[in-house]
């Protein structure tokens, strides 16, 4: 279990646990420093993997509570290092970047990074001590760590996971181990194999390595009942397709005919039953603890490599239920997660907080980076590319962390950094108003000595550019003369007036709607815009767009949430039973406790009449409160009064769609809007109709929860003679034949945690508006739920 | 009139009437009581060293009782908790109990069960905090050891003889003896048996390569 440091000869004893105990002490005293120290974090991938984010979030604050450390991060994309030429370029770029800086510490994260670092350290960072983190080292690897290297070893406790699985499923005879083809995948698999070798007599262990994802999904779908799946890591499949572990494990767990177990906390909630799970946060915290000591001057020599620790038995309650496993057989001290009926199902709006969107944004940027990795990049030097990728990744990470008012500050910082990088004179972020008629510069940055640019620019001042941007096209010119002479005459004039010589403007698009633009301009001299920079700026544009849209939906969400809380109260009696019971319970609790207090006072013989009277008054008050709750409940069971107003259903559907945008990204669902622009206005209760649309969208998202293919939700509005139709089309599993007549019935549900009220509410509201609901399966798969509302004279 | 200071019961519930009535009931039973409307309010209170326990509502806006339980555990605070809830939520109950709660009671509260649970919780807090203090002390003793002493410590408690330890570490038996005496002194142990027990408390494990 314990690691010996091979650099030292002879057998010796390590006080691993003792030191781990000391290193793991919860508070790391502030670092005393005279000058700023420089620490370089090396990551193995050019993607923001969830594990990388967890490590980073733990390291940053722990390493540098005082802001006295400059932390640089490098995303090395080591998967490509097999390409010799690329490897050389990376090394040159790193050397050039850090040549003039005195580095105090290197922190390689994950095994391949450590290996890369050891191989090239004499050339890149001679004499700089290192603290590694999250590296899975075992007897097989046999690395020569120098004496000035220490770190935190990723714990490998597959034995404990397997034991827990065997306790839950005593009939298990085989374990199928799944790993991808990347170096990290392979390294972690080797560690697992090492652990599992001891169980050879109890279970037959097979390794499903080196397969494409589709082949793998087929294989796990037909495993015999006496098997279990052990998921190791799957960053890349045989066909070279890239995954994050949560993506891969959810696909596998969905397809698998038997329960899936794993070793990392980042997999929990993505379909695994659980296991003895390691925390990357702990890895980061412990590594930061070691780093602080090294920076303080302790020789790394005296700090032996620590075993990561921080593992815990963690399980997913939903998965236990899915497989019919008995929670009573879990190892003592197990942590059970996901126990409530899906929070989302009950209180969706409170869940779509910044937190969810943070993950969504991270997932999004991961997607972008993956896509990008596949392209050939010929023109930019590797150094520039590396710097820009790092900038981009850091920016995405920063945006994913901030919320509220910090967003503005971070956007300004980002504009400055990018403008610096590109060497332009000013950069600005423009937001279009909701009706897309005016534009407002919300953030800007100017190089020193550049005159400030106007804050608002009417669309009529740059009509040609705006028309293009609003179609989602990028506008760029090196010289104003490149703009078409007559069509763009007004634009030319405006740019001249503002003194802009060259410009690139990127549209910011959220779900097909252009919400603003990101512009970089040269004022002093003309400049060209390389295709590659523009492509990257477009990616950055997506990050910006999502940040803005998040902020918008935060604001809008607040308002809509208030409305929906209201409608929730008047229409969803079923879902409210629990909350009403609670409301009734509170006064009853108080009444009982007060009565018991009086009894005690009377028995105790120190009867204080004033106090008793006060208590009795409270009892009467609470009794009134209980009566009010009951009266309100009666009121709810009758139909509440409508609050009628003129409603444009296209606008309403668009609003609700924006509100769920974050959740859709998280669930990997693309929402497509096909909204008729000129629907006849209808007369109805806006809030109740929002609830209808919301319930149908949630229903659609839930229906696609288990789809492996493309997940698309199409929201469509159609106007007809004297009626408006709204359709919600999903690409899920569709409705089973016998269900289709009952889907709108109350308490009819096919979902494990649904109450079966969502669609019933839809029907009752639609019918109260004189409309009709419908459900059908699509020829190409999935289902369409729709409703039709009368307009004009027919409207009730 | 009591000789010793009465134990302090913290009541955290978002409902004002419930809070007030519980504080009353607890006071009539001879305890001191303090009430808080939210998890955040409670966390803002300076820590209390005397005998005490926490009566905690599960569902509250702005942070649930289970969150508070996690938060306390994360900071190592051993304050014992009696949960109270308006919902018969079995899963929350299991989680609370697995997290070390003394009891999980359903509202409206039975007076007898509540007061028994409070009594147990006060005792548990006291006991756990003593345990904690002991651990802290042992850890601070361990921190005072030099690395050589720590090595000797780890080997002594595995039952090796001085001679074996010497050969293991490549030092003379006499040096081992000196280190060993220093370890006993720094750990404030008077016998080998006691030292082994302290090692158990402090989590010292030796590994041989």
Contacts between the chains, C-beta under 8 A, distances in Angstrom:
chain1	res1	chain2	res2	distance
A	1	B	207	7.1
A	2	B	207	4.0
A	2	B	209	7.3
A	4	B	209	3.6
A	10	B	170	7.6
A	11	B	208	6.9
A	11	B	209	5.2
A	12	B	168	7.8
A	12	B	169	7.4
A	12	B	170	8.0
A	12	B	209	6.5
A	13	B	151	5.9
A	13	B	154	6.7
A	13	B	155	6.5
A	13	B	168	6.0
A	13	B	169	7.0
A	13	B	206	5.8
A	13	B	207	6.9
A	13	B	208	5.6
A	13	B	209	7.4
A	14	B	206	8.0
A	14	B	207	5.7
A	14	B	209	6.9
A	15	B	147	7.6
A	15	B	150	5.1
A	15	B	151	6.0
A	15	B	154	5.1
A	15	B	204	7.2
A	15	B	206	6.7
A	16	B	205	7.5
A	16	B	207	5.7
A	17	B	203	5.9
A	17	B	204	6.4
A	17	B	205	4.2
A	17	B	207	7.8
A	18	B	142	6.6
A	18	B	150	5.7
A	18	B	153	8.0
A	18	B	154	6.4
A	18	B	202	7.8
A	18	B	203	7.6
A	18	B	204	5.1
A	18	B	205	7.7
A	21	B	139	7.1
A	21	B	142	7.5
A	21	B	202	7.2
A	21	B	203	5.6
A	21	B	204	8.0
A	22	B	142	7.5
A	22	B	143	6.4
A	26	B	76	7.2
A	302	B	147	6.6
A	317	B	91	6.7
A	327	B	94	7.4
A	333	B	98	7.7
A	334	B	98	7.2
A	335	B	98	7.4
A	336	B	91	7.6
A	336	B	94	6.8
A	336	B	95	6.1
A	336	B	98	7.0
A	339	B	91	3.7
A	339	B	92	7.0
A	339	B	94	7.5
A	339	B	95	6.1
A	340	B	89	7.9
A	340	B	91	6.6
A	340	B	92	7.6
A	578	B	87	6.4
A	581	B	86	7.0
A	581	B	87	7.3
A	582	B	59	7.2
A	582	B	86	4.3
A	582	B	87	6.4
A	585	B	86	3.9
A	585	B	107	5.0
A	585	B	108	6.9
A	586	B	15	4.4
A	586	B	17	6.7
A	586	B	18	5.5
A	586	B	86	6.5
A	586	B	107	7.4
A	587	B	17	6.3
A	588	B	107	7.3
A	588	B	108	4.8
A	589	B	15	7.8
A	589	B	18	5.1
A	589	B	21	7.3
A	589	B	84	7.9
A	589	B	86	7.3
A	589	B	107	4.1
A	589	B	108	4.4
A	589	B	109	6.2
A	590	B	15	7.3
A	590	B	17	3.8
A	590	B	18	4.9
A	590	B	20	7.2
A	590	B	21	4.2
A	591	B	21	7.6
A	591	B	108	7.6
A	592	B	21	7.9
A	592	B	108	4.2
A	592	B	109	6.8
A	592	B	111	8.0
A	593	B	18	7.3
A	593	B	21	3.8
A	593	B	22	5.3
A	593	B	24	7.0
A	593	B	25	4.6
A	593	B	108	7.6
A	593	B	109	6.4
A	593	B	111	7.8
A	594	B	21	4.4
A	594	B	24	6.5
A	594	B	25	7.6
A	596	B	25	5.5
A	596	B	111	4.4
A	597	B	21	6.9
A	597	B	24	4.3
A	597	B	25	4.5
A	597	B	27	7.9
A	597	B	28	4.9
A	600	B	25	7.4
A	600	B	28	4.0
A	600	B	29	6.7
A	601	B	28	5.8
A	604	B	28	7.1
A	615	B	24	6.7
A	618	B	17	6.6
A	618	B	20	6.7
A	618	B	21	6.8
A	621	B	17	7.3
A	622	B	17	5.2
A	622	B	21	7.9
A	625	B	17	7.3
